[in-house]
Amino acid sequence: MTSRVFIDTDCISAFLWVGDENILEQLYPGKIVIPQQVYDEINRPFITHLKNRVDQLVARGSAEIMTIDIGTDEYEQYRELTTNYNSTKVIGNGEAASISLAKKYNGILGSNNLRDVKPYVEMFSLKHITTGDILVEAFNAQLITEIEANNIWRNMLKKKRKLGANSFSEYLSRIKA
């Protein structure tokens, strides 16, 4: 059984921008968790179509929006990650919320922002996936072909998503090496 995926803004946006969030729905039905902070980052006047796509995921029961209650351990963790009061590396609200909730609920962190999240993935022994990993999982599950994955990858790059390779095929060959 797949754990819940606590997904940050960059990771979910990669799929939302190209209209392929159905891949997330097929791989993680009812297991996609969008922290309120991520939802707030997506809820911008100039990208209302992204928020609408998230709202549709929630309405279909494929995703849920989760808040972090003040006074909880996850709130303290979130606060520590987003402020400099404890000398930790300060990271964005979406990444911090996703990390805090993934840690609390023993879930999977969905994030492409390796520079910011990697130290915490290691520190908290979190399971972690990127957009590339999700596409590989969809490819391995035969939800998409390599040609389709390359087209999705190309469209994500056109939308300025940072994926770490020039194509899906290149990414796939790197992780197999």
Buried (B, 14 or more C-beta within 10 A) or exposed (E): EEBBBBBBBBBBBBBBBBEBBEBBBBBBEEBBBBBBBBBBBBBEEEBEEBBEBBBEBBEEEBBEBBEBEEEEEBBBBBBBBBEEEEEBEBBBBBBBBBBBBBBBBEBBBBBBBEEBBEEBBEEEEBEBBBBBBBBBBBBEEEBBEEEBBBBBBEBBBEEEBEBEBEBBBBBBEEEEE
